[in-house]
Amino acid sequence: MPAPRYLTAKGRRPSVPDPMPVAQALRAHESLARLSERLEASKRRLRVIAPALPGPLLVSIQSGPLDEEGWSLLVANAAVAAKLRHLLPRLEGLLAQAGLPGRIRIKLAQK
C-alpha cells in the first residue's frame, strides 16, 4: 500500500534560489546600476565639501539626490540650513574645482 499523500510531500522542499548580494544585484540591473552610480556620485560630492564644513555642522548633513538640475543636501533643521546657505558659494566653488559643477539645493530632512 502506498504511503499517504501528506507523508510523501514532507520530504520535498521547494526550490529557493541562492541569495544574491546587494552589490551584485545593483550591477545586474541597468536601472539599479544607474541608481547606484548616482548614490556614489552624491556621496563623493559630500566628501569633497566636508573639509569646508565646521565639525558640528557636518553631523547634521546627509548627501541627498543628484539629478540633472543639481545636488541636494539634506539637513536636520532650519538653523543648519541657514548656515549652509551662507557657505553655498564656497561649497559650489569646491565642487567646481573638483570637476563636479552644479547647483546645490538645501532641503530639510523628513523625520
TORKOL-4160 file (C-alpha; in steps of 0.2 Angstrom, whole numbers, padded with zeros to 4 digits, m for minus):
111
<pt num="1" X="0000" Y="0000" Z="0000"/>
<pt num="2" X="0007" Y="0017" Z="m0005"/>
<pt num="3" X="0011" Y="0030" Z="0009"/>
<pt num="4" X="m0002" Y="0043" Z="0012"/>
<pt num="5" X="m0001" Y="0058" Z="0001"/>
<pt num="6" X="0003" Y="0070" Z="0016"/>
<pt num="7" X="0018" Y="0060" Z="0020"/>
<pt num="8" X="0026" Y="0060" Z="0003"/>
<pt num="9" X="0026" Y="0079" Z="0002"/>
<pt num="10" X="0036" Y="0081" Z="0018"/>
<pt num="11" X="0052" Y="0075" Z="0011"/>
<pt num="12" X="0051" Y="0088" Z="m0004"/>
<pt num="13" X="0057" Y="0105" Z="m0001"/>
<pt num="14" X="0053" Y="0120" Z="m0013"/>
<pt num="15" X="0067" Y="0126" Z="m0023"/>
<pt num="16" X="0073" Y="0143" Z="m0017"/>
<pt num="17" X="0086" Y="0152" Z="m0027"/>
<pt num="18" X="0103" Y="0157" Z="m0018"/>
<pt num="19" X="0103" Y="0174" Z="m0011"/>
<pt num="20" X="0111" Y="0187" Z="m0021"/>
<pt num="21" X="0122" Y="0201" Z="m0013"/>
<pt num="22" X="0115" Y="0218" Z="m0014"/>
<pt num="23" X="0130" Y="0225" Z="m0024"/>
<pt num="24" X="0129" Y="0211" Z="m0037"/>
<pt num="25" X="0110" Y="0214" Z="m0039"/>
<pt num="26" X="0114" Y="0233" Z="m0041"/>
<pt num="27" X="0126" Y="0229" Z="m0055"/>
<pt num="28" X="0115" Y="0216" Z="m0063"/>
<pt num="29" X="0101" Y="0228" Z="m0067"/>
<pt num="30" X="0103" Y="0243" Z="m0078"/>
<pt num="31" X="0091" Y="0255" Z="m0069"/>
<pt num="32" X="0098" Y="0249" Z="m0052"/>
<pt num="33" X="0116" Y="0251" Z="m0058"/>
<pt num="34" X="0112" Y="0270" Z="m0063"/>
<pt num="35" X="0104" Y="0272" Z="m0046"/>
<pt num="36" X="0120" Y="0265" Z="m0038"/>
<pt num="37" X="0131" Y="0277" Z="m0048"/>
<pt num="38" X="0120" Y="0292" Z="m0043"/>
<pt num="39" X="0121" Y="0287" Z="m0025"/>
<pt num="40" X="0140" Y="0286" Z="m0026"/>
<pt num="41" X="0142" Y="0302" Z="m0035"/>
<pt num="42" X="0131" Y="0311" Z="m0021"/>
<pt num="43" X="0142" Y="0303" Z="m0008"/>
<pt num="44" X="0158" Y="0309" Z="m0017"/>
<pt num="45" X="0151" Y="0327" Z="m0018"/>
<pt num="46" X="0149" Y="0327" Z="0001"/>
<pt num="47" X="0167" Y="0320" Z="0003"/>
<pt num="48" X="0173" Y="0335" Z="m0007"/>
<pt num="49" X="0164" Y="0348" Z="0003"/>
<pt num="50" X="0166" Y="0340" Z="0020"/>
<pt num="51" X="0183" Y="0349" Z="0024"/>
<pt num="52" X="0175" Y="0366" Z="0022"/>
<pt num="53" X="0161" Y="0362" Z="0034"/>
<pt num="54" X="0163" Y="0366" Z="0053"/>
<pt num="55" X="0164" Y="0349" Z="0063"/>
<pt num="56" X="0147" Y="0351" Z="0072"/>
<pt num="57" X="0138" Y="0355" Z="0056"/>
<pt num="58" X="0144" Y="0340" Z="0047"/>
<pt num="59" X="0135" Y="0328" Z="0058"/>
<pt num="60" X="0118" Y="0336" Z="0054"/>
<pt num="61" X="0120" Y="0335" Z="0035"/>
<pt num="62" X="0117" Y="0320" Z="0023"/>
<pt num="63" X="0120" Y="0318" Z="0005"/>
<pt num="64" X="0104" Y="0319" Z="m0005"/>
<pt num="65" X="0098" Y="0316" Z="m0023"/>
<pt num="66" X="0108" Y="0321" Z="m0038"/>
<pt num="67" X="0099" Y="0325" Z="m0054"/>
<pt num="68" X="0101" Y="0335" Z="m0070"/>
<pt num="69" X="0096" Y="0351" Z="m0060"/>
<pt num="70" X="0109" Y="0349" Z="m0046"/>
<pt num="71" X="0113" Y="0341" Z="m0030"/>
<pt num="72" X="0103" Y="0341" Z="m0013"/>
<pt num="73" X="0110" Y="0342" Z="0004"/>
<pt num="74" X="0098" Y="0335" Z="0017"/>
<pt num="75" X="0099" Y="0345" Z="0034"/>
<pt num="76" X="0092" Y="0341" Z="0051"/>
<pt num="77" X="0085" Y="0358" Z="0055"/>
<pt num="78" X="0082" Y="0376" Z="0049"/>
<pt num="79" X="0097" Y="0383" Z="0058"/>
<pt num="80" X="0109" Y="0371" Z="0049"/>
<pt num="81" X="0100" Y="0376" Z="0033"/>
<pt num="82" X="0103" Y="0394" Z="0036"/>
<pt num="83" X="0121" Y="0392" Z="0040"/>
<pt num="84" X="0124" Y="0381" Z="0024"/>
<pt num="85" X="0116" Y="0395" Z="0014"/>
<pt num="86" X="0130" Y="0407" Z="0019"/>
<pt num="87" X="0143" Y="0394" Z="0014"/>
<pt num="88" X="0135" Y="0389" Z="m0003"/>
<pt num="89" X="0146" Y="0400" Z="m0014"/>
<pt num="90" X="0162" Y="0392" Z="m0006"/>
<pt num="91" X="0154" Y="0374" Z="m0007"/>
<pt num="92" X="0149" Y="0376" Z="m0025"/>
<pt num="93" X="0167" Y="0383" Z="m0029"/>
<pt num="94" X="0175" Y="0367" Z="m0021"/>
<pt num="95" X="0164" Y="0356" Z="m0032"/>
<pt num="96" X="0168" Y="0366" Z="m0047"/>
<pt num="97" X="0187" Y="0364" Z="m0043"/>
<pt num="98" X="0184" Y="0345" Z="m0041"/>
<pt num="99" X="0176" Y="0345" Z="m0058"/>
<pt num="100" X="0159" Y="0342" Z="m0051"/>
<pt num="101" X="0150" Y="0359" Z="m0056"/>
<pt num="102" X="0132" Y="0361" Z="m0052"/>
<pt num="103" X="0119" Y="0370" Z="m0041"/>
<pt num="104" X="0117" Y="0364" Z="m0023"/>
<pt num="105" X="0100" Y="0364" Z="m0015"/>
<pt num="106" X="0097" Y="0363" Z="0003"/>
<pt num="107" X="0082" Y="0353" Z="0010"/>
<pt num="108" X="0076" Y="0349" Z="0027"/>
<pt num="109" X="0076" Y="0330" Z="0030"/>
<pt num="110" X="0060" Y="0322" Z="0034"/>
<pt num="111" X="0058" Y="0313" Z="0050"/>
